[in-house]
Amino acid sequence: MQTLKDAKVGSTVAVVKLHGEGAVKRRIMDMGLTKGTQVYIRKVAPLGDPVEVTVRGYELSLRKADAELIEVQ
Protein backbone atom coordinates (compact mmCIF):
# COMPACT_ATOMS: atom_id res chain seq x y z
CA MET A 1 0.00 0.00 0.00
CA GLN A 2 1.39 3.37 -1.05
CA THR A 3 0.24 6.54 0.68
CA LEU A 4 0.40 10.14 -0.45
CA LYS A 5 3.26 10.63 2.02
CA ASP A 6 5.36 8.03 0.13
CA ALA A 7 4.70 9.39 -3.38
CA LYS A 8 7.67 10.92 -5.22
CA VAL A 9 7.90 14.64 -5.97
CA GLY A 10 6.88 15.37 -9.57
CA SER A 11 4.61 12.34 -9.88
CA THR A 12 0.88 12.25 -10.43
CA VAL A 13 -1.08 9.67 -8.45
CA ALA A 14 -4.73 8.70 -8.11
CA VAL A 15 -6.53 8.46 -4.78
CA VAL A 16 -7.59 4.84 -4.13
CA LYS A 17 -8.96 4.99 -0.59
CA LEU A 18 -9.19 7.28 2.41
CA HIS A 19 -8.32 5.78 5.77
CA GLY A 20 -9.15 7.42 9.07
CA GLU A 21 -12.58 8.20 10.39
CA GLY A 22 -15.06 10.84 11.39
CA ALA A 23 -14.02 14.48 11.23
CA VAL A 24 -10.54 13.76 9.83
CA LYS A 25 -11.87 11.78 6.87
CA ARG A 26 -14.60 14.37 6.27
CA ARG A 27 -12.04 17.21 6.26
CA ILE A 28 -9.85 15.40 3.72
CA MET A 29 -12.87 14.80 1.48
CA ASP A 30 -13.91 18.46 1.83
CA MET A 31 -10.49 19.46 0.46
CA GLY A 32 -11.34 17.61 -2.76
CA LEU A 33 -9.35 14.44 -2.09
CA THR A 34 -11.91 11.79 -3.01
CA LYS A 35 -11.61 8.36 -4.64
CA GLY A 36 -10.31 8.57 -8.22
CA THR A 37 -8.99 12.14 -7.93
CA GLN A 38 -5.65 12.85 -9.65
CA VAL A 39 -3.08 14.45 -7.34
CA TYR A 40 0.23 16.00 -8.50
CA ILE A 41 3.00 16.03 -5.87
CA ARG A 42 4.60 19.51 -6.10
CA LYS A 43 7.13 19.41 -3.27
CA VAL A 44 7.89 18.09 0.17
CA ALA A 45 9.39 20.25 2.91
CA PRO A 46 12.93 19.27 4.06
CA LEU A 47 11.67 17.47 7.16
CA GLY A 48 8.77 15.88 5.27
CA ASP A 49 6.07 18.10 6.72
CA PRO A 50 4.04 19.52 4.97
CA VAL A 51 3.54 17.95 1.54
CA GLU A 52 2.47 20.36 -1.22
CA VAL A 53 0.12 18.96 -3.86
CA THR A 54 -2.04 20.22 -6.70
CA VAL A 55 -5.54 18.78 -6.72
CA ARG A 56 -8.54 19.82 -8.85
CA GLY A 57 -6.66 22.90 -10.09
CA TYR A 58 -5.61 24.34 -6.73
CA GLU A 59 -2.58 24.03 -4.50
CA LEU A 60 -2.91 22.33 -1.15
CA SER A 61 -0.52 21.72 1.75
CA LEU A 62 -1.12 18.60 3.82
CA ARG A 63 0.38 17.55 7.11
CA LYS A 64 2.36 14.31 7.02
CA ALA A 65 -0.17 12.70 9.38
CA ASP A 66 -3.02 13.49 6.96
CA ALA A 67 -1.02 12.37 3.90
CA GLU A 68 -0.51 8.97 5.54
CA LEU A 69 -4.28 8.44 5.59
CA ILE A 70 -4.61 8.78 1.80
CA GLU A 71 -3.91 5.57 -0.14
CA VAL A 72 -2.80 6.20 -3.74
CA GLN A 73 -1.52 4.33 -6.78
PDB file of N, CA, C and O in Angstrom, chain B, residues numbered from 101:
ATOM      1  N   MET B 101       0.842  -1.191   0.000  1.00  0.00           N
ATOM      2  CA  MET B 101       0.000   0.000   0.000  1.00  0.00           C
ATOM      3  C   MET B 101       0.882   1.247   0.000  1.00  0.00           C
ATOM      4  O   MET B 101       1.750   1.410   0.857  1.00  0.00           O
ATOM      5  N   GLN B 102       0.644   2.120  -0.973  1.00  0.00           N
ATOM      6  CA  GLN B 102       1.393   3.374  -1.045  1.00  0.00           C
ATOM      7  C   GLN B 102       0.479   4.504  -0.587  1.00  0.00           C
ATOM      8  O   GLN B 102      -0.690   4.566  -0.969  1.00  0.00           O
ATOM      9  N   THR B 103       1.020   5.389   0.231  1.00  0.00           N
ATOM     10  CA  THR B 103       0.235   6.540   0.683  1.00  0.00           C
ATOM     11  C   THR B 103       0.752   7.799   0.007  1.00  0.00           C
ATOM     12  O   THR B 103       1.815   7.790  -0.614  1.00  0.00           O
ATOM     13  N   LEU B 104       0.007   8.861   0.128  1.00  0.00           N
ATOM     14  CA  LEU B 104       0.404  10.144  -0.453  1.00  0.00           C
ATOM     15  C   LEU B 104       1.732  10.614   0.128  1.00  0.00           C
ATOM     16  O   LEU B 104       2.499  11.294  -0.553  1.00  0.00           O
ATOM     17  N   LYS B 105       2.007  10.262   1.368  1.00  0.00           N
ATOM     18  CA  LYS B 105       3.263  10.635   2.015  1.00  0.00           C
ATOM     19  C   LYS B 105       4.459   9.987   1.318  1.00  0.00           C
ATOM     20  O   LYS B 105       5.539  10.577   1.267  1.00  0.00           O
ATOM     21  N   ASP B 106       4.274   8.774   0.780  1.00  0.00           N
ATOM     22  CA  ASP B 106       5.362   8.032   0.130  1.00  0.00           C
ATOM     23  C   ASP B 106       5.575   8.403  -1.334  1.00  0.00           C
ATOM     24  O   ASP B 106       6.614   8.072  -1.904  1.00  0.00           O
ATOM     25  N   ALA B 107       4.618   9.080  -1.948  1.00  0.00           N
ATOM     26  CA  ALA B 107       4.702   9.392  -3.376  1.00  0.00           C
ATOM     27  C   ALA B 107       5.887  10.323  -3.663  1.00  0.00           C
ATOM     28  O   ALA B 107       6.224  11.189  -2.856  1.00  0.00           O
ATOM     29  N   LYS B 108       6.503  10.127  -4.819  1.00  0.00           N
ATOM     30  CA  LYS B 108       7.674  10.915  -5.219  1.00  0.00           C
ATOM     31  C   LYS B 108       7.277  12.286  -5.751  1.00  0.00           C
ATOM     32  O   LYS B 108       6.237  12.440  -6.392  1.00  0.00           O
ATOM     33  N   VAL B 109       8.119  13.279  -5.477  1.00  0.00           N
ATOM     34  CA  VAL B 109       7.901  14.637  -5.969  1.00  0.00           C
ATOM     35  C   VAL B 109       7.917  14.611  -7.496  1.00  0.00           C
ATOM     36  O   VAL B 109       8.778  13.972  -8.101  1.00  0.00           O
ATOM     37  N   GLY B 110       6.963  15.308  -8.114  1.00  0.00           N
ATOM     38  CA  GLY B 110       6.879  15.369  -9.568  1.00  0.00           C
ATOM     39  C   GLY B 110       5.980  14.305 -10.166  1.00  0.00           C
ATOM     40  O   GLY B 110       5.744  14.309 -11.374  1.00  0.00           O
ATOM     41  N   SER B 111       5.477  13.400  -9.352  1.00  0.00           N
ATOM     42  CA  SER B 111       4.610  12.340  -9.882  1.00  0.00           C
ATOM     43  C   SER B 111       3.142  12.714  -9.722  1.00  0.00           C
ATOM     44  O   SER B 111       2.776  13.546  -8.891  1.00  0.00           O
ATOM     45  N   THR B 112       2.318  12.077 -10.539  1.00  0.00           N
ATOM     46  CA  THR B 112       0.879  12.248 -10.427  1.00  0.00           C
ATOM     47  C   THR B 112       0.306  10.904 -10.013  1.00  0.00           C
ATOM     48  O   THR B 112       0.598   9.882 -10.634  1.00  0.00           O
ATOM     49  N   VAL B 113      -0.494  10.902  -8.980  1.00  0.00           N
ATOM     50  CA  VAL B 113      -1.079   9.671  -8.451  1.00  0.00           C
ATOM     51  C   VAL B 113      -2.596   9.825  -8.369  1.00  0.00           C
ATOM     52  O   VAL B 113      -3.124  10.936  -8.411  1.00  0.00           O
ATOM     53  N   ALA B 114      -3.282   8.696  -8.253  1.00  0.00           N
ATOM     54  CA  ALA B 114      -4.734   8.704  -8.107  1.00  0.00           C
ATOM     55  C   ALA B 114      -5.097   8.216  -6.710  1.00  0.00           C
ATOM     56  O   ALA B 114      -4.496   7.272  -6.197  1.00  0.00           O
ATOM     57  N   VAL B 115      -6.079   8.862  -6.105  1.00  0.00           N
ATOM     58  CA  VAL B 115      -6.533   8.458  -4.780  1.00  0.00           C
ATOM     59  C   VAL B 115      -7.309   7.143  -4.917  1.00  0.00           C
ATOM     60  O   VAL B 115      -8.231   7.038  -5.727  1.00  0.00           O
ATOM     61  N   VAL B 116      -6.924   6.141  -4.117  1.00  0.00           N
ATOM     62  CA  VAL B 116      -7.587   4.840  -4.131  1.00  0.00           C
ATOM     63  C   VAL B 116      -8.578   4.739  -2.978  1.00  0.00           C
ATOM     64  O   VAL B 116      -9.717   4.307  -3.160  1.00  0.00           O
ATOM     65  N   LYS B 117      -8.129   5.145  -1.779  1.00  0.00           N
ATOM     66  CA  LYS B 117      -8.964   4.989  -0.590  1.00  0.00           C
ATOM     67  C   LYS B 117      -8.527   5.974   0.480  1.00  0.00           C
ATOM     68  O   LYS B 117      -7.348   6.314   0.581  1.00  0.00           O
ATOM     69  N   LEU B 118      -9.480   6.426   1.274  1.00  0.00           N
ATOM     70  CA  LEU B 118      -9.186   7.284   2.412  1.00  0.00           C
ATOM     71  C   LEU B 118      -9.312   6.463   3.689  1.00  0.00           C
ATOM     72  O   LEU B 118     -10.348   5.846   3.937  1.00  0.00           O
ATOM     73  N   HIS B 119      -8.273   6.456   4.483  1.00  0.00           N
ATOM     74  CA  HIS B 119      -8.322   5.777   5.774  1.00  0.00           C
ATOM     75  C   HIS B 119      -8.653   6.835   6.818  1.00  0.00           C
ATOM     76  O   HIS B 119      -8.791   8.010   6.476  1.00  0.00           O
ATOM     77  N   GLY B 120      -8.779   6.453   8.047  1.00  0.00           N
ATOM     78  CA  GLY B 120      -9.151   7.423   9.073  1.00  0.00           C
ATOM     79  C   GLY B 120     -10.661   7.439   9.205  1.00  0.00           C
ATOM     80  O   GLY B 120     -11.372   6.795   8.433  1.00  0.00           O
ATOM     81  N   GLU B 121     -11.141   8.173  10.181  1.00  0.00           N
ATOM     82  CA  GLU B 121     -12.579   8.199  10.387  1.00  0.00           C
ATOM     83  C   GLU B 121     -13.084   9.538  10.879  1.00  0.00           C
ATOM     84  O   GLU B 121     -12.317  10.414  11.278  1.00  0.00           O
ATOM     85  N   GLY B 122     -14.386   9.668  10.839  1.00  0.00           N
ATOM     86  CA  GLY B 122     -15.060  10.837  11.386  1.00  0.00           C
ATOM     87  C   GLY B 122     -14.626  12.156  10.780  1.00  0.00           C
ATOM     88  O   GLY B 122     -14.566  12.304   9.560  1.00  0.00           O
ATOM     89  N   ALA B 123     -14.324  13.113  11.647  1.00  0.00           N
ATOM     90  CA  ALA B 123     -14.022  14.476  11.230  1.00  0.00           C
ATOM     91  C   ALA B 123     -12.784  14.557  10.350  1.00  0.00           C
ATOM     92  O   ALA B 123     -12.736  15.370   9.427  1.00  0.00           O
ATOM     93  N   VAL B 124     -11.781  13.728  10.622  1.00  0.00           N
ATOM     94  CA  VAL B 124     -10.543  13.764   9.831  1.00  0.00           C
ATOM     95  C   VAL B 124     -10.826  13.361   8.387  1.00  0.00           C
ATOM     96  O   VAL B 124     -10.414  14.050   7.454  1.00  0.00           O
ATOM     97  N   LYS B 125     -11.526  12.250   8.206  1.00  0.00           N
ATOM     98  CA  LYS B 125     -11.872  11.778   6.868  1.00  0.00           C
ATOM     99  C   LYS B 125     -12.745  12.799   6.146  1.00  0.00           C
ATOM    100  O   LYS B 125     -12.543  13.060   4.960  1.00  0.00           O
ATOM    101  N   ARG B 126     -13.699  13.369   6.844  1.00  0.00           N
ATOM    102  CA  ARG B 126     -14.599  14.374   6.271  1.00  0.00           C
ATOM    103  C   ARG B 126     -13.808  15.603   5.801  1.00  0.00           C
ATOM    104  O   ARG B 126     -14.066  16.143   4.725  1.00  0.00           O
ATOM    105  N   ARG B 127     -12.849  16.033   6.618  1.00  0.00           N
ATOM    106  CA  ARG B 127     -12.042  17.213   6.263  1.00  0.00           C
ATOM    107  C   ARG B 127     -11.220  16.954   5.006  1.00  0.00           C
ATOM    108  O   ARG B 127     -11.114  17.822   4.140  1.00  0.00           O
ATOM    109  N   ILE B 128     -10.633  15.747   4.905  1.00  0.00           N
ATOM    110  CA  ILE B 128      -9.851  15.397   3.720  1.00  0.00           C
ATOM    111  C   ILE B 128     -10.748  15.388   2.482  1.00  0.00           C
ATOM    112  O   ILE B 128     -10.358  15.884   1.425  1.00  0.00           O
ATOM    113  N   MET B 129     -11.936  14.827   2.614  1.00  0.00           N
ATOM    114  CA  MET B 129     -12.873  14.803   1.483  1.00  0.00           C
ATOM    115  C   MET B 129     -13.314  16.214   1.104  1.00  0.00           C
ATOM    116  O   MET B 129     -13.481  16.511  -0.079  1.00  0.00           O
ATOM    117  N   ASP B 130     -13.505  17.082   2.090  1.00  0.00           N
ATOM    118  CA  ASP B 130     -13.914  18.459   1.825  1.00  0.00           C
ATOM    119  C   ASP B 130     -12.847  19.234   1.064  1.00  0.00           C
ATOM    120  O   ASP B 130     -13.155  20.204   0.372  1.00  0.00           O
ATOM    121  N   MET B 131     -11.590  18.807   1.192  1.00  0.00           N
ATOM    122  CA  MET B 131     -10.492  19.458   0.460  1.00  0.00           C
ATOM    123  C   MET B 131     -10.426  18.989  -0.993  1.00  0.00           C
ATOM    124  O   MET B 131      -9.584  19.459  -1.757  1.00  0.00           O
ATOM    125  N   GLY B 132     -11.306  18.071  -1.374  1.00  0.00           N
ATOM    126  CA  GLY B 132     -11.342  17.610  -2.757  1.00  0.00           C
ATOM    127  C   GLY B 132     -10.607  16.306  -2.991  1.00  0.00           C
ATOM    128  O   GLY B 132     -10.518  15.850  -4.131  1.00  0.00           O
ATOM    129  N   LEU B 133     -10.085  15.702  -1.954  1.00  0.00           N
ATOM    130  CA  LEU B 133      -9.354  14.440  -2.094  1.00  0.00           C
ATOM    131  C   LEU B 133     -10.323  13.272  -1.928  1.00  0.00           C
ATOM    132  O   LEU B 133     -10.484  12.731  -0.834  1.00  0.00           O
ATOM    133  N   THR B 134     -10.958  12.897  -3.024  1.00  0.00           N
ATOM    134  CA  THR B 134     -11.908  11.790  -3.007  1.00  0.00           C
ATOM    135  C   THR B 134     -11.417  10.689  -3.941  1.00  0.00           C
ATOM    136  O   THR B 134     -10.498  10.902  -4.732  1.00  0.00           O
ATOM    137  N   LYS B 135     -12.027   9.524  -3.846  1.00  0.00           N
ATOM    138  CA  LYS B 135     -11.606   8.364  -4.639  1.00  0.00           C
ATOM    139  C   LYS B 135     -11.572   8.702  -6.134  1.00  0.00           C
ATOM    140  O   LYS B 135     -12.521   9.268  -6.677  1.00  0.00           O
ATOM    141  N   GLY B 136     -10.459   8.344  -6.787  1.00  0.00           N
ATOM    142  CA  GLY B 136     -10.307   8.570  -8.218  1.00  0.00           C
ATOM    143  C   GLY B 136      -9.697   9.907  -8.599  1.00  0.00           C
ATOM    144  O   GLY B 136      -9.363  10.112  -9.765  1.00  0.00           O
ATOM    145  N   THR B 137      -9.544  10.814  -7.660  1.00  0.00           N
ATOM    146  CA  THR B 137      -8.991  12.144  -7.932  1.00  0.00           C
ATOM    147  C   THR B 137      -7.495  12.058  -8.257  1.00  0.00           C
ATOM    148  O   THR B 137      -6.748  11.351  -7.581  1.00  0.00           O
ATOM    149  N   GLN B 138      -7.066  12.781  -9.294  1.00  0.00           N
ATOM    150  CA  GLN B 138      -5.654  12.847  -9.651  1.00  0.00           C
ATOM    151  C   GLN B 138      -4.978  13.908  -8.777  1.00  0.00           C
ATOM    152  O   GLN B 138      -5.493  15.013  -8.610  1.00  0.00           O
ATOM    153  N   VAL B 139      -3.818  13.550  -8.226  1.00  0.00           N
ATOM    154  CA  VAL B 139      -3.079  14.454  -7.340  1.00  0.00           C
ATOM    155  C   VAL B 139      -1.639  14.550  -7.838  1.00  0.00           C
ATOM    156  O   VAL B 139      -0.972  13.529  -8.006  1.00  0.00           O
ATOM    157  N   TYR B 140      -1.157  15.768  -8.074  1.00  0.00           N
ATOM    158  CA  TYR B 140       0.226  16.000  -8.496  1.00  0.00           C
ATOM    159  C   TYR B 140       1.038  16.422  -7.269  1.00  0.00           C
ATOM    160  O   TYR B 140       0.663  17.355  -6.559  1.00  0.00           O
ATOM    161  N   ILE B 141       2.155  15.724  -7.027  1.00  0.00           N
ATOM    162  CA  ILE B 141       3.003  16.031  -5.871  1.00  0.00           C
ATOM    163  C   ILE B 141       3.968  17.154  -6.270  1.00  0.00           C
ATOM    164  O   ILE B 141       4.883  16.924  -7.062  1.00  0.00           O
ATOM    165  N   ARG B 142       3.776  18.355  -5.735  1.00  0.00           N
ATOM    166  CA  ARG B 142       4.601  19.505  -6.100  1.00  0.00           C
ATOM    167  C   ARG B 142       5.938  19.509  -5.370  1.00  0.00           C
ATOM    168  O   ARG B 142       6.996  19.575  -5.997  1.00  0.00           O
ATOM    169  N   LYS B 143       5.886  19.438  -4.040  1.00  0.00           N
ATOM    170  CA  LYS B 143       7.127  19.405  -3.272  1.00  0.00           C
ATOM    171  C   LYS B 143       6.872  18.944  -1.849  1.00  0.00           C
ATOM    172  O   LYS B 143       5.745  18.957  -1.354  1.00  0.00           O
ATOM    173  N   VAL B 144       7.957  18.538  -1.214  1.00  0.00           N
ATOM    174  CA  VAL B 144       7.892  18.086   0.171  1.00  0.00           C
ATOM    175  C   VAL B 144       8.906  18.915   0.950  1.00  0.00           C
ATOM    176  O   VAL B 144      10.050  19.067   0.520  1.00  0.00           O
ATOM    177  N   ALA B 145       8.495  19.445   2.080  1.00  0.00           N
ATOM    178  CA  ALA B 145       9.395  20.245   2.913  1.00  0.00           C
ATOM    179  C   ALA B 145      10.578  19.385   3.365  1.00  0.00           C
ATOM    180  O   ALA B 145      10.462  18.161   3.427  1.00  0.00           O
ATOM    181  N   PRO B 146      11.710  20.012   3.680  1.00  0.00           N
ATOM    182  CA  PRO B 146      12.928  19.270   4.055  1.00  0.00           C
ATOM    183  C   PRO B 146      12.727  18.211   5.136  1.00  0.00           C
ATOM    184  O   PRO B 146      13.354  17.154   5.071  1.00  0.00           O
ATOM    185  N   LEU B 147      11.886  18.461   6.111  1.00  0.00           N
ATOM    186  CA  LEU B 147      11.665  17.473   7.164  1.00  0.00           C
ATOM    187  C   LEU B 147      10.443  16.601   6.887  1.00  0.00           C
ATOM    188  O   LEU B 147      10.006  15.842   7.752  1.00  0.00           O
ATOM    189  N   GLY B 148       9.891  16.715   5.665  1.00  0.00           N
ATOM    190  CA  GLY B 148       8.767  15.876   5.270  1.00  0.00           C
ATOM    191  C   GLY B 148       7.400  16.408   5.652  1.00  0.00           C
ATOM    192  O   GLY B 148       6.392  15.754   5.385  1.00  0.00           O
ATOM    193  N   ASP B 149       7.341  17.567   6.263  1.00  0.00           N
ATOM    194  CA  ASP B 149       6.067  18.104   6.721  1.00  0.00           C
ATOM    195  C   ASP B 149       6.026  19.594   6.455  1.00  0.00           C
ATOM    196  O   ASP B 149       6.866  20.288   7.030  1.00  0.00           O
ATOM    197  N   PRO B 150       5.164  20.153   5.666  1.00  0.00           N
ATOM    198  CA  PRO B 150       4.041  19.521   4.973  1.00  0.00           C
ATOM    199  C   PRO B 150       4.404  19.039   3.566  1.00  0.00           C
ATOM    200  O   PRO B 150       5.520  19.236   3.086  1.00  0.00           O
ATOM    201  N   VAL B 151       3.424  18.404   2.927  1.00  0.00           N
ATOM    202  CA  VAL B 151       3.536  17.948   1.538  1.00  0.00           C
ATOM    203  C   VAL B 151       2.673  18.894   0.720  1.00  0.00           C
ATOM    204  O   VAL B 151       1.511  19.119   1.057  1.00  0.00           O
ATOM    205  N   GLU B 152       3.237  19.459  -0.366  1.00  0.00           N
ATOM    206  CA  GLU B 152       2.466  20.362  -1.216  1.00  0.00           C
ATOM    207  C   GLU B 152       2.007  19.612  -2.445  1.00  0.00           C
ATOM    208  O   GLU B 152       2.813  18.998  -3.144  1.00  0.00           O
ATOM    209  N   VAL B 153       0.693  19.662  -2.716  1.00  0.00           N
ATOM    210  CA  VAL B 153       0.124  18.963  -3.860  1.00  0.00           C
ATOM    211  C   VAL B 153      -0.780  19.900  -4.650  1.00  0.00           C
ATOM    212  O   VAL B 153      -1.223  20.931  -4.144  1.00  0.00           O
ATOM    213  N   THR B 154      -1.046  19.525  -5.898  1.00  0.00           N
ATOM    214  CA  THR B 154      -2.036  20.221  -6.703  1.00  0.00           C
ATOM    215  C   THR B 154      -3.175  19.246  -6.940  1.00  0.00           C
ATOM    216  O   THR B 154      -2.964  18.150  -7.459  1.00  0.00           O
ATOM    217  N   VAL B 155      -4.370  19.640  -6.564  1.00  0.00           N
ATOM    218  CA  VAL B 155      -5.541  18.779  -6.716  1.00  0.00           C
ATOM    219  C   VAL B 155      -6.716  19.619  -7.214  1.00  0.00           C
ATOM    220  O   VAL B 155      -7.018  20.675  -6.660  1.00  0.00           O
ATOM    221  N   ARG B 156      -7.374  19.132  -8.271  1.00  0.00           N
ATOM    222  CA  ARG B 156      -8.539  19.820  -8.849  1.00  0.00           C
ATOM    223  C   ARG B 156      -8.236  21.285  -9.190  1.00  0.00           C
ATOM    224  O   ARG B 156      -9.101  22.149  -9.043  1.00  0.00           O
ATOM    225  N   GLY B 157      -7.015  21.559  -9.642  1.00  0.00           N
ATOM    226  CA  GLY B 157      -6.664  22.899 -10.088  1.00  0.00           C
ATOM    227  C   GLY B 157      -6.234  23.872  -9.000  1.00  0.00           C
ATOM    228  O   GLY B 157      -6.012  25.047  -9.294  1.00  0.00           O
ATOM    229  N   TYR B 158      -6.109  23.431  -7.772  1.00  0.00           N
ATOM    230  CA  TYR B 158      -5.613  24.339  -6.730  1.00  0.00           C
ATOM    231  C   TYR B 158      -4.508  23.682  -5.921  1.00  0.00           C
ATOM    232  O   TYR B 158      -4.388  22.457  -5.879  1.00  0.00           O
ATOM    233  N   GLU B 159      -3.703  24.518  -5.282  1.00  0.00           N
ATOM    234  CA  GLU B 159      -2.578  24.028  -4.503  1.00  0.00           C
ATOM    235  C   GLU B 159      -3.018  23.812  -3.060  1.00  0.00           C
ATOM    236  O   GLU B 159      -3.787  24.590  -2.495  1.00  0.00           O
ATOM    237  N   LEU B 160      -2.498  22.719  -2.479  1.00  0.00           N
ATOM    238  CA  LEU B 160      -2.911  22.327  -1.146  1.00  0.00           C
ATOM    239  C   LEU B 160      -1.703  21.844  -0.368  1.00  0.00           C
ATOM    240  O   LEU B 160      -0.877  21.112  -0.914  1.00  0.00           O
ATOM    241  N   SER B 161      -1.579  22.228   0.873  1.00  0.00           N
ATOM    242  CA  SER B 161      -0.523  21.720   1.750  1.00  0.00           C
ATOM    243  C   SER B 161      -1.164  20.793   2.772  1.00  0.00           C
ATOM    244  O   SER B 161      -2.142  21.150   3.430  1.00  0.00           O
ATOM    245  N   LEU B 162      -0.598  19.598   2.893  1.00  0.00           N
ATOM    246  CA  LEU B 162      -1.124  18.597   3.819  1.00  0.00           C
ATOM    247  C   LEU B 162      -0.090  18.237   4.857  1.00  0.00           C
ATOM    248  O   LEU B 162       1.096  18.129   4.546  1.00  0.00           O
ATOM    249  N   ARG B 163      -0.525  18.050   6.082  1.00  0.00           N
ATOM    250  CA  ARG B 163       0.378  17.553   7.113  1.00  0.00           C
ATOM    251  C   ARG B 163       0.734  16.108   6.790  1.00  0.00           C
ATOM    252  O   ARG B 163      -0.034  15.397   6.142  1.00  0.00           O
ATOM    253  N   LYS B 164       1.903  15.685   7.247  1.00  0.00           N
ATOM    254  CA  LYS B 164       2.362  14.315   7.025  1.00  0.00           C
ATOM    255  C   LYS B 164       1.353  13.312   7.581  1.00  0.00           C
ATOM    256  O   LYS B 164       1.085  12.287   6.955  1.00  0.00           O
ATOM    257  N   ALA B 165       0.796  13.604   8.748  1.00  0.00           N
ATOM    258  CA  ALA B 165      -0.166  12.696   9.380  1.00  0.00           C
ATOM    259  C   ALA B 165      -1.411  12.517   8.503  1.00  0.00           C
ATOM    260  O   ALA B 165      -1.959  11.417   8.424  1.00  0.00           O
ATOM    261  N   ASP B 166      -1.855  13.588   7.846  1.00  0.00           N
ATOM    262  CA  ASP B 166      -3.022  13.487   6.957  1.00  0.00           C
ATOM    263  C   ASP B 166      -2.660  12.758   5.664  1.00  0.00           C
ATOM    264  O   ASP B 166      -3.455  11.972   5.150  1.00  0.00           O
ATOM    265  N   ALA B 167      -1.455  13.018   5.137  1.00  0.00           N
ATOM    266  CA  ALA B 167      -1.017  12.372   3.897  1.00  0.00           C
ATOM    267  C   ALA B 167      -0.914  10.864   4.067  1.00  0.00           C
ATOM    268  O   ALA B 167      -1.113  10.121   3.107  1.00  0.00           O
ATOM    269  N   GLU B 168      -0.606  10.400   5.276  1.00  0.00           N
ATOM    270  CA  GLU B 168      -0.511   8.965   5.537  1.00  0.00           C
ATOM    271  C   GLU B 168      -1.859   8.268   5.480  1.00  0.00           C
ATOM    272  O   GLU B 168      -1.919   7.048   5.326  1.00  0.00           O
ATOM    273  N   LEU B 169      -2.938   9.023   5.602  1.00  0.00           N
ATOM    274  CA  LEU B 169      -4.285   8.445   5.592  1.00  0.00           C
ATOM    275  C   LEU B 169      -4.846   8.282   4.179  1.00  0.00           C
ATOM    276  O   LEU B 169      -5.918   7.705   3.995  1.00  0.00           O
ATOM    277  N   ILE B 170      -4.113   8.798   3.172  1.00  0.00           N
ATOM    278  CA  ILE B 170      -4.610   8.781   1.800  1.00  0.00           C
ATOM    279  C   ILE B 170      -3.841   7.729   0.996  1.00  0.00           C
ATOM    280  O   ILE B 170      -2.657   7.899   0.707  1.00  0.00           O
ATOM    281  N   GLU B 171      -4.528   6.643   0.641  1.00  0.00           N
ATOM    282  CA  GLU B 171      -3.912   5.574  -0.143  1.00  0.00           C
ATOM    283  C   GLU B 171      -3.997   5.937  -1.618  1.00  0.00           C
ATOM    284  O   GLU B 171      -5.057   6.314  -2.117  1.00  0.00           O
ATOM    285  N   VAL B 172      -2.855   5.818  -2.316  1.00  0.00           N
ATOM    286  CA  VAL B 172      -2.796   6.199  -3.737  1.00  0.00           C
ATOM    287  C   VAL B 172      -2.142   5.090  -4.561  1.00  0.00           C
ATOM    288  O   VAL B 172      -1.568   4.141  -4.027  1.00  0.00           O
ATOM    289  N   GLN B 173      -2.251   5.248  -5.891  1.00  0.00           N
ATOM    290  CA  GLN B 173      -1.524   4.331  -6.785  1.00  0.00           C
ATOM    291  C   GLN B 173      -0.988   5.104  -7.964  1.00  0.00           C
ATOM    292  O   GLN B 173      -0.343   4.527  -8.840  1.00  0.00           O
TER     293      GLN B 173
END
